Amino acid sequence: METRPLLAVTMGDPAGVGPEVVLKALARAEVYEFCRPLVVGSVGAFVRTLGLLGLQAAVNAVERPEDGTYRVGTLDVLEVCEAEAAAVPLGQVSAAAGRAAMAAIHRAAALVQAGRADALVTAPINKEATKLAGFSDIGHLELLARLSGATEYATMLTTKGLRVVHLTTHYELSEACRRVTKERVLARLRLTDSSFRAWGFARPRLAVAALNPHAGEGGLFGRAEIDEIAPAVAAAVAEGIDARGPYPADSVFVRAIAGEFDAVIAMYHDQGHIPIKVHGFAESVSVALGLPFVRTSVDHGTAFDIAGKGVADAQSMYEAIRTAADLVRRRAAA
């Protein structure tokens, strides 16, 4: 009986490094020991990338997940983009590349939602290209939330024993600060706690980072900790959530790396991204919280400047695949 989870892996923007990092990650034999990777995208784009990289692999075009071979040396590709994706100029923003990338995401998400794949793993897309293609969603997570009907969702970054969940991401810093409210912090704690419990954590230990230096120093450097964050932590504790803080952001991540916490709630984009990328950029993975299925992604962009040159690092894609397979197993056992 087949026990390896089936993962739908999107190609990303075909003008970027997505096809390259997918190919390189799936060239590692151990991937096939823990999962069945089904690539969703363009057969032509992967044939072109194989030629550019000088790699040897059989490309198996399939119409259904059940048709895949899922063995080392064969790339099982569910075709959704046909010739257009294979012809886009490398390293350039284009509507054609945006359409191809979004077609792959829509098809892969549909497979997961229909129970025909166990999880979704995404390669990077370019927001300018998807906008040119007529899509208004800010990014992967917003699109997947809309497709699945999720209303409360968040991004978690993880690398080498450090997990960070963001309260806000793509906002101007002044707006991000305005969004630090008791209600939002409490909602994020609830979401993180329920997600970790679904993955088999009996009582996840959640630390909350302060917004201001020295956690506000008793109000000397700001009152967000007193008026918003601490009340949210107290309310979460009253609900049975193991929430702690707010702790100064210059030390809480070190404590998490040492094993004191299972995750840290960061208040804004760079507060959470910087420790993740300093601690282990190459291995970092993005995990979606709040979706009705497992979704992981690389933690880097399309890197148009090196597309087609064969120098892209595939470690993040490998880790995204491995993490997705692990979370599927955790959910099944929880």
N, C-alpha and C positions, 0 to 999 in steps of 0.2 A: 504494500500500500504506500502511495506517495505521501511523504510527510513534509517535504520541503515546501515552504510557502511560495506562491507564485506572485512575483512582483512586476507591476507594470512600470517600466522605466522609460520616461520620455526623452527625446533626443535634444530638447532645448532649441535655441535659435540655431538653424543650420549654417548661418554665417559666422558663428562664434566657435568656441571650443567644446560645445556640448557633445557633438558626435565623437570628437577625439577622446574626451575623458570617459565617455561611456564605453568606447572600444577598449581603451587601456584598462579600465576597471574590470571589464568582463574577460580580459585576457588572463586574469589571475585564476588559476584552476580552483582555488579554495572557494571562490564564490559559488560554484556549482555544488559544493558540499552542503551549503546551508540555505540555498534558495534556487528557484527557477526564474531567471530573469527574462521577461518578455519586453523587448524594445518596441516602443511605439513611435513611429516617425516615418522616415523616407528611406527605402531601400537604396535609392540612388545616392542619397547623401552619405550613407555609410560606405557604399562601394567607392565613392570618390575619396572619402577620408582614409580608407584602407590603402588606396593607391598613394595618397600624399604621405602617409606614415610609413609605407613599406611594410605593413603588417600582413600576415597571412591568416585568413579566417574565412570560413564558408558562410555566406549570407543566405539564410533560409527565410524566404518570404512566406508568411502565413496569413490566413484569413481569420483564424480563430485561435484563442489561447491554447485550445486542446491540440492544435497542430504542431506546437513547438517541440523541438528535440531536447532542449535544455541540457546540453552537454558541452564540455570544453571543446573549443575550436570551432563552434558553430554559433553564429549570431542570429537568433530568432527575431525577425522584424515583422511587426504588424503594420502594413503599409497604410498610411492615411494621407500622405502629401504628394505622392507620385512625382512627376518630373520637375515640378516647380521648385521644390526644395533642393534638388540636386544641382540646379542651375544658378542659384543665388550667388553673387560675388562674395567671397570670403572677406571678413573684416569690415563690412559695410552695412549700415542700417538700411533696411528696405521693408516695404509693406509685404512683399512676397515672403520674406523670412518670418515676419511677424505672423502672417496667416498660417504658415506651416507649423510654427511653434505652437500656436493656439489650437490648431487642429489636433495635434498630438495630445495636448493636455485634455481637451474635451473628450477624446476617444478613451484615453487611459482612465480618466475619472469615471466615465460611464461604465467601464469594465469593473472597476472596484465597487461602484455603487450597486451594480447588478450581481455582485458576488462571484464574478468570473475571474477576478484577481484579488489577492489578499491585501495588497498595499500598493501605494503609489510612491514612486521615487522620481524626482524631477531634476533635469539638467537646467542650466541657467537660460533665462529669456532676457530680451532687451525691451524695456518698457517703451522706449521711443518707437521701436519697430512694431510692437503690438498696437500702439496708438495709431500709427500710420495705417495699420490694417483694419482700424475701425473699432478696436476694443477699448473700453473706458476703464476697466479694472486696473487698480494701481499695480497689482502684482499677482503672483500665484495664489497666495492665501486668500485674498479678497475674491478672486475668481472662484476658487474651490468652495469658499463659504457660500457664495451666491448659488452655485450649482447644487450644493447639498442642503441648502436651507439653514446652515449654521448661523446663529445670531451672536454667540459669545465665542470668540476665538482669539488666539495669540500665537506669537512666534517664540519658540524655545531654541536657543543655541546650546550645543553640547560639544565638549572636547575633553578628552583625557581626565575624566572624573569631575569636570565642572559643568554644571547646567545652569543656564540663565534664561529666565522668562521675562519678556519686556512688557512694561505697562503701556508704553507708546513706542512707536518706531519712526515712521517717516513724517515727522512734524518739525517745523521750525522750533528752535529750543524754547523760545518764549511761550509758544503755544503748548509745547510738551509740559512745561512747568504748570501752566494753567490747568492741564488735564490731570494733575496729581490731586485727586479728591478721594475722600473716604470711600465713596461708593465705587469708584473705579478700582482702587486698591483692593477692596474687599472682594469685588467680583473676580479680579485676577487671582487672588488667593483661592477662592472657591474653585475656579476653573483648573488651576494647577493641582490642587489637592485631588480633585475628582479624576483628573487625567492620570496622575501617578497611581492612584488606587486601582484604576482600570488596568494598569501595567503590573499590578501585583505588589505594590508598596503598601504594607499594612497601615503605616502611619507616617507619611512623608514629612520630613523636617524642612520647613520653608523659612528662609531668612528674607527679610525685606530691607533693601538698601535705602538709606536716607537720600533725600534730594539735595540738601545743603551741606556745606563743609562741616565736619565734626557733628553730623546729625543735628545741625542747627545750634549747637552749644546752648541749650536751654532757651532758645529764642533769640539769642544775640545775632545769629546769622540767618534768621528766617524762621517762620512759624509753621511751615508745611508739616514738619514732623509732629508738632504738638497738636495742630488743628485737624490734620487729615490722616497722616500715615499711622500714627500710634492708635488713634481710635479705630481704624480699620483692622489693625492687628488684634486689638482687644476684642472686637466683634467676631473676628474669625476664631479666636481661641474659645470664645463662648459657644461657638458652633461645633467645637470638637476638632478644629484644625490645629495642627502643631505649627503655628506661625510665631515668629520671633522677630524682634527689631522694633523700630528702625535702627539699623547699624550704619556707622560711617562707611561710605562707599570705598574709601581707601584701604579698608581692612577686611570687609566682609567676604570678598572673593577669595582672599588668601585662606580664610577660615573654611570656606566651602571646599577648596582644593584639598585641604587637610582632612576632609571627611566629616566635618561638624554638621553640614547641612546637605540635603539632597538636591536643593535648588535655591537660587537666589532670584528674587523679584527685583529687576532693575527698573528705574523710573523713566529712563529715556534711552534712545538708540545707542549713542556712543558710550554711555555709562556701562551698558551690558556688552556691547560688541568689543570694546577695547580689551578687557580682561580675557575674553574668549580667544581673540586673535593673537594676543601676546603669549598666552599659555599654550596654544596649539592651533595655529591658523590652518596648517595643512590638513589636520584631522577634523576640523570643525564641521558640524552638520546642523542644518536647520530642521526642527521638528515642529509640526503644526499641532497645536492644542485646540480642542473644541470641535474638530471635524468628526463625522461619524465613521471615519476610517483612518488607518495609519497613513500618514504622508510625511516623507522626509525629503530633504533637498541638499544639494551642495551649498556651501556657504561662500560662494564667489560668483562673479559675474561672467558675462560672455567673453571677456578678454579679446576683443576684436583685434587688438594690436599683435597678438601672437597666433591668431586663428590660422590653421593650416601649416604651421611651422613645426609641429611635432614636439613642442617643448612644454605643453600644458601638463600640470601635475594632476594626476587622477586620484590622489589619496582621498580627497573629500568625497568624490563620487563613490569610491569603494566603501568609505565609512558610512555614507548615506544608505547604501544597499545593505550593508551589514546591520546597521541600526534598525532599518525597517524590518528585516527578517527577525531580529531579536524582539522588537516590540510586538510583532504578530504572535510570536510564541508566548510572550509574557501575557498578552491579552487572552490567549486561548487557555492558559493555565490559571488565570486569576479567578 
